[in-house]
């Protein structure tokens, strides 16, 4: 079973062969590394940029203006903040030109905690990115969705932001990607042998052998997914915290609590219809992500929930998010105290279910 980095790599390979992707670039994106998380390893159109985030985004803008479908990577989202004005300009182009100018660019960047990256490699970017109009923004929680969302991004004629939850990049999926080898241990080893660059020996002439059956599997941008059906409370999440919410839902079943878990998958445009229908059913809502709690994207969803479902609610909605500190600490205890964990998510759900209006 592919992990998320392999899934992204296979989707990019499909894009090179079938969707007109001509340039995949960024710091260490090309040979020999193939990306700091190996998500671009072995691809044909990759090249290494200077250590210059503004140069990377500026080059992506120029390539896209020329009609070149490209993928630009910022190695860690912590370093994308000095490109905000350029991201704003990219988002403006189609609107400002009344649809005459498209911008077929995908920017991808790893986000969030989970690798003990301390203050320079642990930030989130989802809330900040949703403040920039003109972009479609996705964040997968599993390899199959990562593949399908990347294919959707590569098809889009305008800018897409692909946020990679770094804590999940080496987590294997529960569902097969169409075209990958079988799901047995032998199949997993075969996939590694086919597309993962060996870590020892002479690799100067190494080339991947891509699975033959990779398909045009697409996850529609703007469509969420109900990963657990429930009756007592709606929990909305994405990225790293989504599997934790699913674990919490499974554990709470033993206490008689039925939790509906929605994987948002797309932050813009997001699937409000799915969220709204679920809240009408459960009458309770919890929003979970690991970005800092002040001006959090979950706060927007909570505000909309109160405005549109005030008379449906039987308890106050909750936001479970990262603490409002300048960074995430290096020590395990500090990192885990900075962002939602299974225990804090489970406790918040219990509190909402037990509360009566």
C-alpha positions in Angstrom: 0.0 0.0 0.0 1.4 3.4 -1.0 2.2 6.0 1.6 1.2 9.6 0.9 4.6 10.7 -0.5 4.5 7.8 -3.0 0.9 8.7 -3.9 1.9 12.3 -4.7 4.8 11.2 -6.7 2.7 8.8 -8.8 0.1 11.5 -9.4 2.8 13.9 -10.6 4.2 11.2 -12.9 0.7 10.8 -14.3 0.6 14.5 -14.8 3.8 14.6 -16.7 2.7 11.9 -19.1 -1.0 12.9 -19.5 -1.8 16.3 -18.2 0.8 18.5 -19.7 3.0 19.1 -16.7 6.3 20.5 -18.0 8.1 21.9 -14.9 8.2 20.6 -11.3 10.7 22.6 -9.3 11.9 24.0 -6.0 14.7 23.6 -3.5 16.1 20.0 -3.8 13.1 18.9 -5.8 15.2 17.5 -8.6 18.0 14.9 -8.5 19.6 13.6 -6.4 17.2 14.2 -3.5 13.8 14.3 -5.2 12.3 16.5 -2.5 13.0 16.6 1.2 10.2 14.0 1.7 10.9 12.3 -1.7 7.6 13.3 -3.2 9.3 14.3 -6.5 11.8 11.5 -6.7 12.4 10.1 -10.1 10.2 12.5 -12.0 11.3 13.6 -15.5 10.6 17.3 -15.4 12.0 18.2 -12.0 14.8 20.7 -11.5 16.4 22.4 -8.5 15.9 26.0 -7.8 18.1 28.4 -5.7 17.2 28.8 -2.1 14.8 31.6 -2.9 11.1 31.2 -2.2 10.2 34.5 -3.9 12.1 33.3 -6.9 10.3 30.0 -6.9 6.8 31.6 -6.8 7.8 34.3 -9.3 9.1 31.7 -11.7 5.9 29.7 -11.4 3.9 32.8 -12.2 5.9 33.5 -15.3 5.8 29.9 -16.5 2.0 29.8 -15.9 1.5 33.1 -17.8 3.3 31.5 -20.8 0.8 28.6 -20.6 3.3 26.2 -19.0 1.5 24.0 -16.5 3.9 23.8 -13.6 4.3 22.6 -10.0 6.3 24.6 -7.6 7.3 23.4 -4.2 8.2 25.4 -1.1 10.2 23.0 0.9 8.5 23.9 4.2 5.5 26.2 4.6 7.4 28.1 7.3 9.2 29.8 4.4 6.3 30.6 2.2 5.3 33.7 4.2 7.7 36.0 2.4 5.8 35.2 -0.9 2.3 36.3 0.3 2.2 39.3 -2.0 3.1 37.1 -5.0 0.5 34.6 -4.0 -2.0 37.4 -3.9 -1.0 38.5 -7.4 -1.4 35.0 -8.7 -4.8 34.7 -7.2 -5.9 38.0 -8.8 -5.0 37.2 -12.4 -8.1 35.4 -13.7 -10.5 37.7 -11.9 -8.6 40.9 -12.8 -8.5 39.9 -16.5 -12.2 39.0 -16.6 -11.2 35.4 -17.4 -8.8 36.2 -20.2 -5.7 35.1 -18.3 -5.5 31.7 -16.7 -2.7 30.6 -14.2 -2.2 26.9 -14.5 0.1 26.6 -11.5 0.1 24.3 -8.5 2.1 25.2 -5.4 2.7 22.4 -2.9 4.2 22.7 0.5 4.5 20.5 3.6 2.6 21.8 6.6 2.1 21.2 10.3 3.7 19.4 13.2 4.5 15.7 13.7 8.2 15.5 12.8 9.7 17.4 15.8 10.6 20.2 13.5 10.6 22.9 16.2 10.0 26.5 15.5 11.2 26.6 11.8 9.6 23.5 10.4 6.3 23.0 12.2 4.0 25.8 11.3 0.6 25.5 9.6 -0.5 27.6 6.6 -4.1 26.7 6.1 -5.7 29.7 7.8 -3.4 32.2 6.1 -3.9 30.6 2.7 -7.7 30.8 3.0 -7.3 34.6 3.4 -6.0 34.8 -0.2 -8.8 34.8 -2.8 -8.4 33.2 -6.2 -6.9 29.9 -5.1 -8.3 26.5 -4.7 -6.8 24.9 -1.6 -6.7 21.2 -0.7 -5.2 19.2 2.1 -5.5 15.3 2.0 -5.6 13.0 5.0 -4.7 9.8 3.2 -2.7 8.6 0.1 -5.7 7.8 -2.1 -7.1 11.3 -1.6 -3.6 12.8 -2.1 -3.4 11.1 -5.5 -6.9 12.2 -6.5 -6.6 15.7 -5.3 -3.2 16.2 -7.0 -4.8 15.0 -10.3 -7.6 17.5 -9.8 -5.1 20.3 -9.1 -3.1 19.4 -12.3 -6.3 19.6 -14.3 -7.4 23.0 -13.0 -6.7 26.0 -15.3 -6.1 28.3 -12.4 -3.9 28.3 -9.2 -4.2 25.5 -6.7 -2.5 25.1 -3.4 -1.7 21.5 -2.3 -0.9 21.4 1.4 0.9 18.2 2.4 0.5 17.2 6.1 4.1 16.2 6.8 3.1 13.9 9.7 1.2 11.7 7.3 3.6 11.6 4.4 5.0 8.2 5.4 1.7 6.8 6.6 0.3 4.0 4.4 -3.3 4.2 3.2 -6.2 1.8 3.8 -7.4 2.0 0.2 -5.4 1.2 -2.9 -4.5 3.7 -5.5 -5.7 2.5 -8.9 -2.7 0.9 -10.7 -0.5 0.3 -7.7 0.6 -3.3 -7.0 -1.5 -5.6 -4.8 -1.9 -4.8 -1.1 0.1 -7.8 0.2 3.4 -7.3 1.9 5.0 -8.5 -1.3 3.0 -5.8 -3.2 4.3 -3.1 -0.9 7.8 -4.2 -1.4 7.4 -4.3 -5.1 6.1 -0.7 -5.1 9.2 0.4 -3.1 11.5 -1.5 -5.5 9.8 0.1 -8.5 9.6 3.8 -7.5 11.8 4.4 -4.4 15.4 5.3 -4.9 17.7 3.0 -3.0 19.4 4.6 0.0 22.6 2.6 -0.4 24.9 1.7 -3.3 25.5 3.5 -6.6 22.3 5.3 -7.6 23.7 7.5 -10.3 21.9 5.6 -13.0 18.8 4.8 -11.1 15.4 5.4 -12.8 12.0 4.5 -11.4 9.8 1.8 -13.1 6.4 3.4 -12.8 3.3 1.1 -12.4 1.6 0.6 -15.7 -1.9 0.9 -14.5 -2.0 4.5 -13.0 -5.3 6.1 -13.9 -7.1 9.4 -14.1 -8.5 8.9 -10.6 -9.7 12.4 -9.5 -11.1 13.7 -6.2 -13.3 16.6 -7.1 -12.1 19.9 -5.5 -14.8 21.2 -3.2 -16.2 17.8 -2.1 -15.8 16.5 1.4 -16.2 12.9 2.6 -18.0 11.4 5.5 -15.5 9.0 7.0 -17.6 8.0 10.0 -21.4 8.2 10.1 -23.0 9.2 13.4 -26.0 10.7 15.1 -24.8 12.7 18.2 -22.2 15.2 17.0 -20.6 16.4 13.8 -16.8 16.6 13.8 -15.1 18.4 10.8 -11.4 18.1 10.2 -8.7 17.7 7.6 -5.0 16.8 7.2 -3.1 15.4 10.3 -6.0 15.7 12.7 -8.5 13.8 10.6 -7.2 10.3 11.5 -7.2 11.4 15.2 -10.9 12.4 14.9 -11.7 9.0 13.3 -9.9 7.3 16.2 -11.8 9.3 18.7 -15.1 8.4 17.0 -14.2 4.7 17.2 -13.3 4.9 20.8 -16.4 6.9 21.8 -18.6 4.2 20.3 -17.9 2.1 23.4 -19.3 4.9 25.5 -22.5 5.0 23.4 -21.5 8.2 21.6 -22.1 8.2 17.8 -19.8 10.7 16.0 -20.1 11.8 12.4 -16.6 12.6 11.1 -16.3 14.8 7.9 -13.0 15.0 6.1 -13.2 18.4 4.5 -10.3 17.6 2.0 -10.8 21.0 0.3 -10.5 24.3 2.3 -11.6 26.4 -0.7 -14.2 25.9 -2.0 -15.3 23.8 0.9 -18.3 21.5 1.1 -20.7 23.5 3.3 -23.7 21.5 2.1 -22.2 18.4 3.6 -21.4 20.1 6.9 -24.8 21.8 7.0 -26.7 18.7 6.4 -24.7 16.8 9.1 -25.3 19.6 11.7 -29.0 19.5 11.0 -28.9 15.8 11.8 -26.7 15.8 14.9 -27.4 19.3 16.3 -23.8 19.6 17.6 -20.5 20.5 16.0 -16.7 20.3 16.7 -14.1 21.7 14.3 -10.6 20.3 14.6 -7.3 21.4 13.0 -3.8 22.2 14.2 -3.4 25.8 13.0 -3.3 28.4 15.8 -6.7 29.0 17.4 -6.8 32.8 16.7 -8.3 33.6 13.3 -8.4 29.9 12.6 -10.2 28.5 9.6 -12.3 26.5 12.0 -13.4 29.8 13.5 -14.9 30.7 10.2 -16.8 27.4 10.0 -17.9 27.8 13.6 -19.1 31.4 12.9 -21.1 30.2 9.9 -22.5 27.3 11.9 -23.8 29.7 14.6 -25.2 32.2 12.0 -27.0 29.5 9.9 -27.8 26.8 12.5 -28.4 28.7 15.7 -31.8 27.2 16.2 -30.7 23.7 15.2 -27.9 23.6 17.8 -28.4 21.8 21.1 -24.9 22.7 22.5 -22.2 25.3 21.9 -19.9 24.5 18.9 -16.3 23.9 19.8 -13.0 24.6 18.1 -10.0 22.3 18.9 -6.9 23.9 17.4 -3.3 24.8 18.1 -2.3 27.1 20.9 -1.6 30.7 20.1 2.2 30.6 20.5 4.9 31.9 18.2 6.1 28.5 17.4 6.1 24.7 18.2 8.7 23.4 20.7 11.3 20.8 19.8 10.7 18.5 22.8 8.0 15.8 22.4 6.0 17.2 25.3 6.1 20.8 24.0 5.1 19.8 20.5 2.2 17.6 21.7 1.0 20.4 24.0 1.0 22.9 21.1 -1.4 21.1 18.7 -4.5 18.9 19.1 -3.9 15.3 20.2 -6.2 12.3 20.5 -7.0 13.0 24.1 -7.9 16.7 23.7 -10.1 15.9 20.7 -11.9 13.1 22.5 -12.5 15.3 25.6 -13.9 18.1 23.5 -16.4 15.7 21.8 -17.5 14.3 25.2 -18.1 17.8 26.5 -20.2 18.9 23.5 -22.3 15.7 23.6 -22.9 16.0 27.3 -24.0 19.6 27.2 -27.6 20.5 26.9 -28.9 23.8 25.6 
